[in-house]
Amino acid sequence: MVIAMNKGEFLKELSKQTGLSESKAILVNDILEKNFFISKGNKDKIISELVIKLDISLDKAAEIYNISKKIISNEIMNKLKHPFEDQD
């Protein structure tokens, strides 16, 4: 059975994979929600915003962006493969 990921689960997974605190994971989520993260044009904008708001290096910001995108993409693929699994 596929379990749909909610915002809290996304934050936990992001914290786990990146080593970010929950408060910093919330900041990342807020930045992603403000911007259409799948668009290549917004990638640089999101990474720049991560650098500024989290006070991290450009490389670390790019890593966080890629991990976030992977987590969300995997969840989207799960929903496409199993569209009715979580409808009880």
Secondary structure, DSSP 8 states (H G I E B T S, - for coil): ------HHHHHHHHHHHH---HHHHHHHHHHHHHS-TTSHHHHHHHHHHHHHHHT--HHHHHHHHHHHHHHHHHHHHHHHHSTTTT--
